[in-house]
Amino acid sequence: MTPGNRDEDGAMANPDGGKDKQWRVAVLPGDGIGPEVMAVTVEALRALAEQGGPDLVLDELPWPSHRWHRDNGRIMPEDWHAVLSGYDAILLGALGDPGPSSDPGRYLLPDAVSLAPLLDIRKGFDQWACERPAMLLEGAPRYLADERARDLDMLVIRENSEGEYVGQGGRLAPGSPREVATQMEVFTRAGAERIFRHAFERAAARAGERRAGQRRDRQFPLPDGGTAHAQVCLVTKRNALRYWGEMYTEVFAAVAEEFPDVATHHELVDAACMKFVMSPWQFDVVVASNLQGDILTDLAAVLSGGMGVAPSCNLNPSDRRQPPMFEPTHGSAPDIAGQNLAGPQAMLLTAAMMLDWMGEEDARAARAASRLRTAVESDLRVHGTAQRATTVIGEAVVKALEAV
């Protein structure tokens, strides 16, 4: 076996339905509130493992972080890729300002340095899909008054490897009156096809869950007059960004033909932002480019209760040899860093997403994911997001695990 319990073909080993599987997880607490929310999450994961959950090896690494940079002159070690390649998954707390923001003399790096590992890891392991589910949890902040917003059940999938964030371009004659800045967008048919197929596969799975009564049923119209239990909405700006917009539309239509039981829809990104606020319950699976998906996923997170309860993951759906990275959508919150005030719900729910991913091979992990999510939701139902100590919330969730 290669590192991470992979066989010679690179596939994850799965003896006895995952019964004997051991999962190695690189725990990267990061900056600011990252170490605080990560600590309680690790405790919850260890409790799950002891209660019949998956066999987890949780290795905490001190990088990437401001502290590592201060001591070593770089944000990560040179062999970071080789080290992380030995793990099945990566669990990241937060990156950015380490705080406390009240200390003007703190060791502070520019965002281009402190946040660079996010793109480095995504690109280094070809994590070409970013997924962010959005459901309004009882007790979480509710920002839309319309009662129908309670029925929000959306999965936003962002193309994570190309598009607007390829980093191609430059500046000519910087600082002079004739300065020119160029930023190139790169879209490929292969990149479009794989992200669309992934979106349709996710939609088909959601339809199956609805038919089985595992998810609230939804009905979407099909062109022939029938109805579907799932829908994929493509988001572009093809009226202004014509070339890649047209290619996206054509490739999307071709992939859709392989999934006749999934309804389809198209929105321009500005209209999609408007409808996310006006009627988010109309959306199911949404797929968008790197930049547009970045914006839409944050908006969807707010609709589901805010960044403090919003999980996220970056993965390579076509190659499980590449470790995925699971990270909450919130930042490092330097204003409350080190004060034991950060809500750990997003980090805990992100860990549940990681367990879901493991659960595709390991039934123990699938059960653990459901238990962790239920424990977090039960605590939210009672306390909402009222300010309590990070450790108090963590202890309450661990205790709740005993009852689910």
Contacts in CASP RR format, 6 or more apart in sequence:
PFRMAT RR
TARGET T0000
AUTHOR 0000-0000-0000
METHOD contacts of the structure
MODEL  1
MTPGNRDEDGAMANPDGGKDKQWRVAVLPGDGIGPEVMAVTVEALRALAE
QGGPDLVLDELPWPSHRWHRDNGRIMPEDWHAVLSGYDAILLGALGDPGP
SSDPGRYLLPDAVSLAPLLDIRKGFDQWACERPAMLLEGAPRYLADERAR
DLDMLVIRENSEGEYVGQGGRLAPGSPREVATQMEVFTRAGAERIFRHAF
ERAAARAGERRAGQRRDRQFPLPDGGTAHAQVCLVTKRNALRYWGEMYTE
VFAAVAEEFPDVATHHELVDAACMKFVMSPWQFDVVVASNLQGDILTDLA
AVLSGGMGVAPSCNLNPSDRRQPPMFEPTHGSAPDIAGQNLAGPQAMLLT
AAMMLDWMGEEDARAARAASRLRTAVESDLRVHGTAQRATTVIGEAVVKA
LEAV
1 7 0 8 1.000
1 13 0 8 1.000
2 8 0 8 1.000
2 10 0 8 1.000
3 24 0 8 1.000
3 85 0 8 1.000
3 86 0 8 1.000
3 87 0 8 1.000
4 12 0 8 1.000
4 24 0 8 1.000
4 86 0 8 1.000
4 87 0 8 1.000
4 88 0 8 1.000
5 12 0 8 1.000
5 13 0 8 1.000
5 21 0 8 1.000
5 22 0 8 1.000
5 23 0 8 1.000
5 24 0 8 1.000
5 88 0 8 1.000
6 12 0 8 1.000
6 13 0 8 1.000
6 321 0 8 1.000
7 13 0 8 1.000
10 321 0 8 1.000
11 320 0 8 1.000
11 321 0 8 1.000
12 21 0 8 1.000
12 88 0 8 1.000
12 320 0 8 1.000
12 321 0 8 1.000
12 361 0 8 1.000
13 21 0 8 1.000
14 21 0 8 1.000
14 361 0 8 1.000
14 362 0 8 1.000
15 21 0 8 1.000
17 361 0 8 1.000
17 362 0 8 1.000
17 363 0 8 1.000
18 361 0 8 1.000
18 362 0 8 1.000
18 363 0 8 1.000
18 364 0 8 1.000
19 363 0 8 1.000
19 364 0 8 1.000
20 55 0 8 1.000
21 54 0 8 1.000
21 55 0 8 1.000
21 361 0 8 1.000
21 362 0 8 1.000
22 55 0 8 1.000
22 56 0 8 1.000
22 57 0 8 1.000
23 54 0 8 1.000
23 55 0 8 1.000
23 56 0 8 1.000
23 57 0 8 1.000
23 88 0 8 1.000
23 89 0 8 1.000
23 358 0 8 1.000
23 362 0 8 1.000
23 365 0 8 1.000
24 57 0 8 1.000
24 59 0 8 1.000
24 86 0 8 1.000
24 87 0 8 1.000
24 88 0 8 1.000
24 89 0 8 1.000
25 45 0 8 1.000
25 56 0 8 1.000
25 57 0 8 1.000
25 58 0 8 1.000
25 59 0 8 1.000
25 87 0 8 1.000
25 88 0 8 1.000
25 89 0 8 1.000
25 90 0 8 1.000
25 91 0 8 1.000
25 354 0 8 1.000
26 59 0 8 1.000
26 61 0 8 1.000
26 83 0 8 1.000
26 84 0 8 1.000
26 87 0 8 1.000
26 89 0 8 1.000
26 90 0 8 1.000
26 91 0 8 1.000
26 323 0 8 1.000
27 38 0 8 1.000
27 42 0 8 1.000
27 58 0 8 1.000
27 59 0 8 1.000
27 60 0 8 1.000
27 61 0 8 1.000
27 91 0 8 1.000
28 60 0 8 1.000
28 61 0 8 1.000
28 63 0 8 1.000
28 64 0 8 1.000
28 90 0 8 1.000
28 91 0 8 1.000
28 92 0 8 1.000
28 93 0 8 1.000
29 35 0 8 1.000
29 38 0 8 1.000
29 39 0 8 1.000
29 60 0 8 1.000
29 65 0 8 1.000
29 93 0 8 1.000
30 38 0 8 1.000
30 63 0 8 1.000
30 64 0 8 1.000
30 65 0 8 1.000
30 92 0 8 1.000
30 93 0 8 1.000
30 94 0 8 1.000
30 95 0 8 1.000
30 332 0 8 1.000
31 65 0 8 1.000
31 66 0 8 1.000
31 94 0 8 1.000
31 95 0 8 1.000
31 96 0 8 1.000
31 97 0 8 1.000
31 98 0 8 1.000
31 99 0 8 1.000
31 114 0 8 1.000
31 332 0 8 1.000
31 337 0 8 1.000
32 94 0 8 1.000
32 96 0 8 1.000
32 97 0 8 1.000
32 98 0 8 1.000
32 99 0 8 1.000
32 332 0 8 1.000
32 333 0 8 1.000
32 334 0 8 1.000
32 337 0 8 1.000
32 338 0 8 1.000
33 94 0 8 1.000
33 330 0 8 1.000
33 331 0 8 1.000
33 332 0 8 1.000
33 333 0 8 1.000
33 336 0 8 1.000
33 337 0 8 1.000
33 338 0 8 1.000
33 342 0 8 1.000
33 343 0 8 1.000
33 390 0 8 1.000
34 93 0 8 1.000
34 94 0 8 1.000
34 332 0 8 1.000
34 342 0 8 1.000
34 347 0 8 1.000
35 93 0 8 1.000
36 337 0 8 1.000
36 338 0 8 1.000
36 340 0 8 1.000
36 342 0 8 1.000
36 344 0 8 1.000
36 390 0 8 1.000
37 93 0 8 1.000
37 94 0 8 1.000
37 328 0 8 1.000
37 342 0 8 1.000
37 343 0 8 1.000
37 344 0 8 1.000
37 346 0 8 1.000
37 347 0 8 1.000
37 348 0 8 1.000
37 390 0 8 1.000
38 60 0 8 1.000
38 91 0 8 1.000
38 93 0 8 1.000
38 347 0 8 1.000
39 390 0 8 1.000
39 391 0 8 1.000
40 344 0 8 1.000
40 347 0 8 1.000
40 348 0 8 1.000
40 390 0 8 1.000
40 391 0 8 1.000
40 393 0 8 1.000
40 394 0 8 1.000
40 395 0 8 1.000
40 397 0 8 1.000
41 91 0 8 1.000
41 344 0 8 1.000
41 347 0 8 1.000
41 348 0 8 1.000
41 350 0 8 1.000
41 351 0 8 1.000
42 58 0 8 1.000
42 60 0 8 1.000
43 394 0 8 1.000
43 398 0 8 1.000
44 348 0 8 1.000
44 351 0 8 1.000
44 372 0 8 1.000
44 375 0 8 1.000
44 394 0 8 1.000
44 397 0 8 1.000
44 398 0 8 1.000
44 401 0 8 1.000
45 56 0 8 1.000
45 58 0 8 1.000
45 351 0 8 1.000
46 56 0 8 1.000
46 58 0 8 1.000
47 398 0 8 1.000
47 401 0 8 1.000
48 54 0 8 1.000
48 56 0 8 1.000
48 355 0 8 1.000
48 368 0 8 1.000
48 371 0 8 1.000
48 372 0 8 1.000
48 401 0 8 1.000
49 55 0 8 1.000
49 56 0 8 1.000
49 368 0 8 1.000
51 401 0 8 1.000
51 402 0 8 1.000
52 364 0 8 1.000
52 368 0 8 1.000
53 364 0 8 1.000
53 365 0 8 1.000
53 367 0 8 1.000
53 368 0 8 1.000
54 355 0 8 1.000
54 358 0 8 1.000
54 359 0 8 1.000
54 362 0 8 1.000
54 364 0 8 1.000
54 365 0 8 1.000
54 368 0 8 1.000
55 364 0 8 1.000
58 91 0 8 1.000
59 87 0 8 1.000
61 83 0 8 1.000
62 68 0 8 1.000
63 75 0 8 1.000
63 76 0 8 1.000
63 77 0 8 1.000
63 80 0 8 1.000
64 75 0 8 1.000
64 76 0 8 1.000
64 80 0 8 1.000
64 95 0 8 1.000
64 114 0 8 1.000
64 117 0 8 1.000
65 75 0 8 1.000
65 95 0 8 1.000
65 98 0 8 1.000
66 96 0 8 1.000
66 98 0 8 1.000
66 107 0 8 1.000
66 108 0 8 1.000
66 109 0 8 1.000
66 114 0 8 1.000
67 98 0 8 1.000
67 107 0 8 1.000
68 74 0 8 1.000
68 75 0 8 1.000
68 76 0 8 1.000
69 75 0 8 1.000
69 107 0 8 1.000
69 109 0 8 1.000
69 113 0 8 1.000
69 114 0 8 1.000
70 107 0 8 1.000
75 109 0 8 1.000
75 113 0 8 1.000
75 114 0 8 1.000
75 116 0 8 1.000
75 117 0 8 1.000
76 117 0 8 1.000
76 120 0 8 1.000
77 83 0 8 1.000
80 117 0 8 1.000
80 120 0 8 1.000
81 124 0 8 1.000
84 90 0 8 1.000
84 121 0 8 1.000
84 125 0 8 1.000
84 323 0 8 1.000
85 125 0 8 1.000
85 323 0 8 1.000
86 323 0 8 1.000
87 323 0 8 1.000
88 323 0 8 1.000
88 358 0 8 1.000
89 323 0 8 1.000
89 324 0 8 1.000
89 325 0 8 1.000
89 326 0 8 1.000
89 354 0 8 1.000
89 357 0 8 1.000
89 358 0 8 1.000
90 121 0 8 1.000
90 323 0 8 1.000
90 324 0 8 1.000
90 325 0 8 1.000
90 326 0 8 1.000
91 325 0 8 1.000
91 326 0 8 1.000
91 327 0 8 1.000
91 350 0 8 1.000
91 351 0 8 1.000
91 354 0 8 1.000
92 325 0 8 1.000
92 326 0 8 1.000
92 327 0 8 1.000
93 327 0 8 1.000
93 328 0 8 1.000
93 347 0 8 1.000
94 327 0 8 1.000
94 328 0 8 1.000
94 330 0 8 1.000
94 331 0 8 1.000
94 332 0 8 1.000
94 333 0 8 1.000
95 114 0 8 1.000
95 115 0 8 1.000
95 117 0 8 1.000
95 118 0 8 1.000
95 331 0 8 1.000
95 332 0 8 1.000
96 109 0 8 1.000
96 111 0 8 1.000
96 114 0 8 1.000
96 115 0 8 1.000
96 331 0 8 1.000
96 332 0 8 1.000
96 334 0 8 1.000
97 108 0 8 1.000
97 114 0 8 1.000
97 332 0 8 1.000
97 334 0 8 1.000
97 337 0 8 1.000
98 106 0 8 1.000
98 107 0 8 1.000
98 108 0 8 1.000
98 332 0 8 1.000
98 334 0 8 1.000
98 337 0 8 1.000
99 106 0 8 1.000
99 108 0 8 1.000
99 332 0 8 1.000
99 334 0 8 1.000
99 335 0 8 1.000
99 337 0 8 1.000
99 338 0 8 1.000
100 106 0 8 1.000
100 334 0 8 1.000
100 335 0 8 1.000
100 337 0 8 1.000
100 338 0 8 1.000
100 339 0 8 1.000
101 334 0 8 1.000
101 335 0 8 1.000
101 337 0 8 1.000
118 327 0 8 1.000
119 165 0 8 1.000
121 127 0 8 1.000
121 314 0 8 1.000
121 325 0 8 1.000
122 160 0 8 1.000
122 161 0 8 1.000
122 314 0 8 1.000
122 325 0 8 1.000
123 161 0 8 1.000
125 316 0 8 1.000
125 322 0 8 1.000
125 323 0 8 1.000
125 324 0 8 1.000
125 325 0 8 1.000
126 161 0 8 1.000
126 316 0 8 1.000
126 319 0 8 1.000
126 322 0 8 1.000
127 160 0 8 1.000
127 161 0 8 1.000
127 314 0 8 1.000
127 315 0 8 1.000
127 316 0 8 1.000
127 322 0 8 1.000
127 324 0 8 1.000
127 325 0 8 1.000
128 159 0 8 1.000
128 160 0 8 1.000
128 161 0 8 1.000
128 191 0 8 1.000
128 194 0 8 1.000
128 195 0 8 1.000
128 316 0 8 1.000
128 317 0 8 1.000
129 157 0 8 1.000
129 158 0 8 1.000
129 159 0 8 1.000
129 160 0 8 1.000
129 195 0 8 1.000
129 198 0 8 1.000
129 314 0 8 1.000
129 315 0 8 1.000
129 316 0 8 1.000
129 317 0 8 1.000
130 157 0 8 1.000
130 158 0 8 1.000
130 159 0 8 1.000
130 160 0 8 1.000
130 293 0 8 1.000
130 297 0 8 1.000
130 312 0 8 1.000
130 313 0 8 1.000
130 314 0 8 1.000
131 155 0 8 1.000
131 156 0 8 1.000
131 157 0 8 1.000
131 158 0 8 1.000
131 202 0 8 1.000
131 312 0 8 1.000
131 313 0 8 1.000
131 315 0 8 1.000
131 353 0 8 1.000
132 155 0 8 1.000
132 156 0 8 1.000
132 158 0 8 1.000
132 297 0 8 1.000
132 300 0 8 1.000
132 301 0 8 1.000
132 310 0 8 1.000
132 311 0 8 1.000
132 312 0 8 1.000
132 329 0 8 1.000
133 154 0 8 1.000
133 155 0 8 1.000
133 156 0 8 1.000
133 304 0 8 1.000
133 311 0 8 1.000
133 353 0 8 1.000
134 152 0 8 1.000
134 153 0 8 1.000
134 154 0 8 1.000
134 155 0 8 1.000
134 156 0 8 1.000
134 280 0 8 1.000
134 300 0 8 1.000
134 301 0 8 1.000
134 303 0 8 1.000
134 304 0 8 1.000
134 310 0 8 1.000
135 152 0 8 1.000
135 153 0 8 1.000
135 154 0 8 1.000
135 304 0 8 1.000
136 142 0 8 1.000
136 149 0 8 1.000
136 150 0 8 1.000
136 152 0 8 1.000
136 303 0 8 1.000
136 304 0 8 1.000
136 305 0 8 1.000
137 304 0 8 1.000
137 305 0 8 1.000
137 309 0 8 1.000
137 377 0 8 1.000
137 380 0 8 1.000
138 377 0 8 1.000
138 380 0 8 1.000
138 381 0 8 1.000
139 380 0 8 1.000
139 381 0 8 1.000
139 383 0 8 1.000
139 384 0 8 1.000
139 385 0 8 1.000
140 304 0 8 1.000
140 305 0 8 1.000
140 306 0 8 1.000
140 309 0 8 1.000
140 345 0 8 1.000
140 380 0 8 1.000
140 384 0 8 1.000
140 385 0 8 1.000
141 305 0 8 1.000
141 306 0 8 1.000
141 385 0 8 1.000
142 149 0 8 1.000
142 150 0 8 1.000
142 305 0 8 1.000
143 302 0 8 1.000
143 303 0 8 1.000
143 305 0 8 1.000
143 306 0 8 1.000
144 277 0 8 1.000
144 280 0 8 1.000
144 303 0 8 1.000
148 279 0 8 1.000
148 281 0 8 1.000
149 280 0 8 1.000
149 281 0 8 1.000
149 303 0 8 1.000
151 216 0 8 1.000
151 281 0 8 1.000
152 280 0 8 1.000
152 281 0 8 1.000
152 303 0 8 1.000
152 304 0 8 1.000
153 215 0 8 1.000
153 216 0 8 1.000
153 218 0 8 1.000
153 281 0 8 1.000
153 284 0 8 1.000
154 280 0 8 1.000
154 283 0 8 1.000
154 284 0 8 1.000
154 285 0 8 1.000
154 286 0 8 1.000
154 300 0 8 1.000
154 303 0 8 1.000
154 304 0 8 1.000
155 202 0 8 1.000
155 206 0 8 1.000
155 284 0 8 1.000
155 285 0 8 1.000
155 286 0 8 1.000
156 285 0 8 1.000
156 286 0 8 1.000
156 287 0 8 1.000
156 288 0 8 1.000
156 293 0 8 1.000
156 296 0 8 1.000
156 297 0 8 1.000
156 300 0 8 1.000
157 195 0 8 1.000
157 198 0 8 1.000
157 199 0 8 1.000
157 202 0 8 1.000
157 285 0 8 1.000
157 286 0 8 1.000
157 287 0 8 1.000
157 288 0 8 1.000
158 287 0 8 1.000
158 288 0 8 1.000
158 289 0 8 1.000
158 290 0 8 1.000
158 293 0 8 1.000
158 294 0 8 1.000
158 296 0 8 1.000
158 297 0 8 1.000
159 191 0 8 1.000
159 192 0 8 1.000
159 195 0 8 1.000
159 287 0 8 1.000
159 288 0 8 1.000
159 289 0 8 1.000
159 290 0 8 1.000
159 293 0 8 1.000
160 290 0 8 1.000
160 314 0 8 1.000
161 191 0 8 1.000
161 290 0 8 1.000
162 186 0 8 1.000
162 187 0 8 1.000
162 188 0 8 1.000
162 191 0 8 1.000
162 290 0 8 1.000
163 185 0 8 1.000
163 186 0 8 1.000
163 187 0 8 1.000
163 244 0 8 1.000
163 289 0 8 1.000
163 290 0 8 1.000
163 291 0 8 1.000
164 183 0 8 1.000
164 185 0 8 1.000
164 289 0 8 1.000
164 290 0 8 1.000
164 291 0 8 1.000
164 292 0 8 1.000
165 290 0 8 1.000
165 291 0 8 1.000
165 294 0 8 1.000
166 184 0 8 1.000
166 185 0 8 1.000
166 186 0 8 1.000
167 183 0 8 1.000
167 184 0 8 1.000
168 183 0 8 1.000
168 184 0 8 1.000
168 186 0 8 1.000
169 182 0 8 1.000
169 183 0 8 1.000
169 184 0 8 1.000
170 181 0 8 1.000
170 182 0 8 1.000
170 183 0 8 1.000
171 179 0 8 1.000
171 180 0 8 1.000
171 181 0 8 1.000
171 182 0 8 1.000
172 178 0 8 1.000
172 179 0 8 1.000
172 180 0 8 1.000
172 181 0 8 1.000
172 182 0 8 1.000
173 179 0 8 1.000
173 180 0 8 1.000
185 241 0 8 1.000
185 244 0 8 1.000
187 244 0 8 1.000
187 245 0 8 1.000
187 247 0 8 1.000
187 248 0 8 1.000
187 289 0 8 1.000
189 247 0 8 1.000
189 251 0 8 1.000
192 247 0 8 1.000
192 248 0 8 1.000
192 251 0 8 1.000
192 252 0 8 1.000
193 251 0 8 1.000
193 254 0 8 1.000
193 255 0 8 1.000
194 317 0 8 1.000
194 318 0 8 1.000
195 287 0 8 1.000
196 232 0 8 1.000
196 234 0 8 1.000
196 251 0 8 1.000
196 252 0 8 1.000
196 255 0 8 1.000
196 256 0 8 1.000
196 287 0 8 1.000
197 255 0 8 1.000
197 258 0 8 1.000
198 317 0 8 1.000
199 232 0 8 1.000
199 285 0 8 1.000
199 287 0 8 1.000
200 232 0 8 1.000
200 255 0 8 1.000
200 256 0 8 1.000
200 258 0 8 1.000
200 259 0 8 1.000
200 262 0 8 1.000
200 285 0 8 1.000
201 317 0 8 1.000
202 285 0 8 1.000
203 230 0 8 1.000
203 231 0 8 1.000
203 232 0 8 1.000
203 259 0 8 1.000
203 262 0 8 1.000
203 284 0 8 1.000
203 285 0 8 1.000
204 230 0 8 1.000
204 259 0 8 1.000
204 261 0 8 1.000
204 262 0 8 1.000
206 215 0 8 1.000
206 229 0 8 1.000
206 230 0 8 1.000
206 284 0 8 1.000
206 285 0 8 1.000
207 228 0 8 1.000
207 229 0 8 1.000
207 230 0 8 1.000
207 261 0 8 1.000
207 262 0 8 1.000
208 214 0 8 1.000
208 229 0 8 1.000
208 230 0 8 1.000
209 215 0 8 1.000
210 216 0 8 1.000
210 217 0 8 1.000
210 218 0 8 1.000
210 229 0 8 1.000
210 230 0 8 1.000
211 229 0 8 1.000
217 229 0 8 1.000
218 229 0 8 1.000
218 230 0 8 1.000
218 231 0 8 1.000
218 284 0 8 1.000
219 227 0 8 1.000
219 228 0 8 1.000
219 229 0 8 1.000
220 227 0 8 1.000
220 228 0 8 1.000
220 229 0 8 1.000
220 230 0 8 1.000
220 231 0 8 1.000
220 263 0 8 1.000
220 265 0 8 1.000
220 284 0 8 1.000
221 227 0 8 1.000
221 228 0 8 1.000
221 263 0 8 1.000
222 228 0 8 1.000
222 260 0 8 1.000
222 263 0 8 1.000
227 263 0 8 1.000
228 261 0 8 1.000
228 262 0 8 1.000
228 263 0 8 1.000
229 261 0 8 1.000
230 261 0 8 1.000
230 262 0 8 1.000
230 263 0 8 1.000
230 284 0 8 1.000
230 285 0 8 1.000
231 262 0 8 1.000
231 263 0 8 1.000
231 264 0 8 1.000
231 265 0 8 1.000
231 283 0 8 1.000
231 284 0 8 1.000
231 285 0 8 1.000
232 256 0 8 1.000
232 259 0 8 1.000
232 262 0 8 1.000
232 263 0 8 1.000
232 264 0 8 1.000
232 265 0 8 1.000
232 284 0 8 1.000
232 285 0 8 1.000
232 286 0 8 1.000
232 287 0 8 1.000
233 264 0 8 1.000
233 265 0 8 1.000
233 266 0 8 1.000
233 267 0 8 1.000
233 272 0 8 1.000
233 283 0 8 1.000
233 284 0 8 1.000
233 285 0 8 1.000
233 286 0 8 1.000
233 287 0 8 1.000
234 248 0 8 1.000
234 249 0 8 1.000
234 252 0 8 1.000
234 264 0 8 1.000
234 265 0 8 1.000
234 266 0 8 1.000
234 267 0 8 1.000
234 287 0 8 1.000
234 288 0 8 1.000
235 266 0 8 1.000
235 267 0 8 1.000
235 268 0 8 1.000
235 269 0 8 1.000
235 272 0 8 1.000
235 286 0 8 1.000
235 287 0 8 1.000
235 288 0 8 1.000
235 289 0 8 1.000
235 292 0 8 1.000
235 293 0 8 1.000
235 296 0 8 1.000
236 244 0 8 1.000
236 245 0 8 1.000
236 248 0 8 1.000
236 249 0 8 1.000
236 266 0 8 1.000
236 268 0 8 1.000
236 269 0 8 1.000
236 288 0 8 1.000
236 289 0 8 1.000
236 292 0 8 1.000
237 245 0 8 1.000
237 268 0 8 1.000
237 269 0 8 1.000
237 270 0 8 1.000
237 292 0 8 1.000
238 245 0 8 1.000
238 246 0 8 1.000
238 248 0 8 1.000
238 249 0 8 1.000
238 268 0 8 1.000
239 268 0 8 1.000
244 289 0 8 1.000
248 289 0 8 1.000
249 266 0 8 1.000
252 264 0 8 1.000
252 266 0 8 1.000
252 287 0 8 1.000
253 264 0 8 1.000
256 262 0 8 1.000
256 264 0 8 1.000
267 275 0 8 1.000
269 288 0 8 1.000
269 292 0 8 1.000
269 295 0 8 1.000
269 296 0 8 1.000
272 286 0 8 1.000
272 288 0 8 1.000
272 296 0 8 1.000
273 295 0 8 1.000
273 296 0 8 1.000
273 299 0 8 1.000
275 282 0 8 1.000
275 283 0 8 1.000
276 283 0 8 1.000
276 296 0 8 1.000
276 299 0 8 1.000
276 300 0 8 1.000
276 303 0 8 1.000
277 299 0 8 1.000
277 303 0 8 1.000
280 300 0 8 1.000
280 303 0 8 1.000
286 296 0 8 1.000
286 300 0 8 1.000
288 296 0 8 1.000
297 312 0 8 1.000
297 329 0 8 1.000
298 307 0 8 1.000
298 329 0 8 1.000
300 310 0 8 1.000
301 307 0 8 1.000
301 310 0 8 1.000
301 329 0 8 1.000
304 310 0 8 1.000
307 328 0 8 1.000
307 329 0 8 1.000
307 330 0 8 1.000
307 331 0 8 1.000
307 346 0 8 1.000
308 328 0 8 1.000
308 329 0 8 1.000
308 330 0 8 1.000
308 343 0 8 1.000
308 345 0 8 1.000
308 346 0 8 1.000
308 385 0 8 1.000
309 345 0 8 1.000
309 346 0 8 1.000
309 349 0 8 1.000
309 380 0 8 1.000
309 385 0 8 1.000
310 328 0 8 1.000
310 329 0 8 1.000
310 330 0 8 1.000
310 346 0 8 1.000
310 349 0 8 1.000
311 326 0 8 1.000
311 328 0 8 1.000
311 329 0 8 1.000
311 346 0 8 1.000
311 349 0 8 1.000
311 350 0 8 1.000
311 352 0 8 1.000
311 353 0 8 1.000
312 326 0 8 1.000
312 327 0 8 1.000
312 328 0 8 1.000
312 329 0 8 1.000
312 350 0 8 1.000
312 353 0 8 1.000
313 324 0 8 1.000
313 325 0 8 1.000
313 326 0 8 1.000
313 327 0 8 1.000
313 350 0 8 1.000
313 353 0 8 1.000
313 354 0 8 1.000
313 357 0 8 1.000
314 324 0 8 1.000
314 325 0 8 1.000
314 326 0 8 1.000
314 327 0 8 1.000
315 322 0 8 1.000
315 324 0 8 1.000
315 325 0 8 1.000
315 357 0 8 1.000
316 322 0 8 1.000
316 324 0 8 1.000
324 354 0 8 1.000
324 357 0 8 1.000
326 350 0 8 1.000
326 351 0 8 1.000
326 353 0 8 1.000
326 354 0 8 1.000
326 357 0 8 1.000
327 350 0 8 1.000
328 346 0 8 1.000
328 347 0 8 1.000
328 349 0 8 1.000
328 350 0 8 1.000
329 346 0 8 1.000
330 346 0 8 1.000
333 342 0 8 1.000
336 342 0 8 1.000
340 389 0 8 1.000
340 390 0 8 1.000
340 391 0 8 1.000
341 387 0 8 1.000
341 389 0 8 1.000
341 390 0 8 1.000
342 390 0 8 1.000
343 385 0 8 1.000
343 390 0 8 1.000
343 393 0 8 1.000
344 390 0 8 1.000
344 393 0 8 1.000
344 394 0 8 1.000
344 397 0 8 1.000
345 376 0 8 1.000
345 379 0 8 1.000
345 380 0 8 1.000
345 385 0 8 1.000
345 393 0 8 1.000
348 372 0 8 1.000
348 376 0 8 1.000
348 394 0 8 1.000
348 397 0 8 1.000
349 372 0 8 1.000
349 373 0 8 1.000
349 376 0 8 1.000
351 372 0 8 1.000
352 369 0 8 1.000
352 372 0 8 1.000
352 373 0 8 1.000
352 376 0 8 1.000
353 369 0 8 1.000
355 365 0 8 1.000
355 366 0 8 1.000
355 368 0 8 1.000
355 369 0 8 1.000
355 372 0 8 1.000
356 365 0 8 1.000
356 366 0 8 1.000
356 369 0 8 1.000
358 365 0 8 1.000
358 366 0 8 1.000
358 369 0 8 1.000
359 365 0 8 1.000
359 366 0 8 1.000
359 369 0 8 1.000
360 366 0 8 1.000
371 401 0 8 1.000
371 404 0 8 1.000
372 397 0 8 1.000
372 401 0 8 1.000
374 400 0 8 1.000
374 404 0 8 1.000
375 397 0 8 1.000
375 398 0 8 1.000
375 400 0 8 1.000
375 401 0 8 1.000
375 404 0 8 1.000
376 397 0 8 1.000
378 400 0 8 1.000
378 404 0 8 1.000
379 393 0 8 1.000
379 396 0 8 1.000
379 397 0 8 1.000
379 400 0 8 1.000
383 393 0 8 1.000
383 396 0 8 1.000
END
